[in-house]
Structures are given as structure tokens and as C-alpha cells.
Amino acid sequence: MEGPLITIIVPIYNVAVYIDRCVDSLLHQDYRNLEIILVDDGSTDGGSLVCDKWDKRDPRVKVIHQANGGLSAARNAALDIMTGDYVTMLDGDDFVSTAFVSTLLNIINTTGASIAAAQWTLFTDGTEPHIDTTPGKLTTFTSAQAINDVFYQHTLTNSACCKLFKSSLFHDVRFPVGMLYEDLAVIYDLLRQAPAVVHTSQSLYYYRQRTFSITDGIYNPKRAHVLDITEQLEQRMAAEAPQHLAAVRSRRLSACFNIMLLHGASDDVTARCWAGIKALRWQCLVNPHVRAKNKIGILLSLLGKQAVLLFKK
């Protein structure tokens, strides 16, 4: 008996040399009822031709060609046309285990969860990741527990990759176009709709770390979007979900430390981060759920701004 249709969304932008590995891992899934949407987001390296090759090769592959609009615009275009009962997302330079879909779908079927999440393995471009076939340990979260866990940065991540969602969760949810940290901006709206979220400790997703990728340790002005997003989340929690306010403040503190260390220069961005650290540090220091990394940063901040900046060195 054929199971539910699973939509897999893959934004493609200037990753032509990696597309074959990515799509091949999807077409060799041991679960076959798939809709694979490749979104060519204005690629200039021949990636559009590679997408069209796969479109002709397998009827489960669909291709959207559009002008470059960024990751959010690409994902949104696919969300607008998807027909699957469940949806997952992949970056075009990553790949997944052959059991990625079947494992996450089985978790949903056996637990009644609306979201199933797996671990990922980070590997450096030019190397091969360790393929883990060990069955994972399952952890079940209520909606409230999952939201706090994500914002405290414990087990669950805010990434849209590495997860299988009921498609209905995206009915009124789209990614903010033109912003980095787009996953962080929407994760609350997804998790608050999910009565249960189940995480497996098994690594099923292989995340390629490339030099000069958009999320590496080099500062660019768009990275400050995380300050906007976490401040907006803090305001929203204060108004509608105060039970998550402490967790969101912990996440905002992380954002302030991260951007301050990446940026370094003494200007408005650094001043904004430093003001956020000073405003949040005492309440986060006494919060037992705040991760140790943040608390180390807090203790350094008590010695002054330069002590935090020197920590990077």
C-alpha cells in the first residue's frame, strides 16, 4: 500500500557541482512516494541545466526557475505549489541517508507527532561524513517544551532542514524574504501548532560546510538580522506567550554575543549587542535552563565589553 505523499523542497543557487549528490540521495530513498521540488533561484553556474536534467530523468522531480530572490523566496515558491501530506527541506549542497524519509515518517505514524526531527552530521567540503546507521533514541516534546528547547538551544534546532512537518503547519506560514536566520523567524509559528514533536538522536542528514558559505564565521551586515528577529520574538512573547519569554531572552542573548564577536568593530551594531547583553545578563545568569556557553559569556561581560571581544582572540 502506497503511503502519504512526501514533498521535498530543495532551493538551488550556485551549487551545481553538488546537485547530483543531493538529488541522487533523494531518489534513492527507501520510501518512494515523493514529490521533489527543485527551485532554481537564478543560478548562474549551470545549476538550472542540472535541475532540468533531473526533471527529465524522474517524474517525481519538478523544477521551478525564478529570478534570484534568496533562500526564503525559493522555499516559499515551492510551498505555494506543493501537494504532499508532509514536507521536508534540504539545502542543495547537502544530502541525506536513504532512510531519511522513512525513519521520520515512521516516527510520525507511531507517535502521532506533527513534526519529526533528526540529528545532522556536519562535514567539511572535500571530505566524506561518517554514515551512522545506529537506531536513535527518541525524545518526545509537547509544543511548549519544544519551543523552550529550541530557544534555549538544547536538543532541537530551529532549522527547517532535518525535519519532517505536516504540510498543514505551513498553511499560514512563509519564510521572510531577504533575511538571514529565516528559520528562526518561523519556528515558533510551526511549533505552536504541533501538539507533539519527536526527535531522534540518529543522524540522517549530512550538512556540507563550505568555505565562504553564507553561514560561516565571516561577518556580513545581513547577519545582524538575527538581532531584529530575536527582538521581535521577545516582544511577541511578552504580549502573547509569556511562558516562553525567558527562553527567547536566552536566545536573544546568544544572538548578541554571536554578532558582537563576529563583528568586533566599535559601531552601532556592536553598541546594540552590548546594550542587549547588559539588559539580559542578570536574568539569564540565574536561569538554570540557560546554556553554559551563555553563562560564560555573561561572566566575561561583567569585566567589560573588551573582555568579551578579547575572548574571540
Secondary structure, 3 states (H helix, E strand, C coil): CCCCCEEEEEEECCCHHHHHHHHHHHHCCCCCCEEEEEEEECCCCCHHHHHHHHHHHCCCEEEEEECCCCHHHHHHHHHHHCCCCEEEECCCCCEECCCHHHHHHHHHHHHCCCEEEEEEEEEECCCCCCCCCCCCCEEEEEHHHHHHHHHHCCCCCCCCECEEEEHHHHCCCCCCCCCCCHHHHHHHHHHCCCCEEEEEEEEEEEEEECCCCCCCCCCCHHHHHHHHHHHHHHHHHHHHCHHHHHHHHHHHHHHHHHHHHHHCCCCHHHHHHHHHHHHHHHHHHCCCCCCHHHHHHHHHHCCCHHHHHHHHC
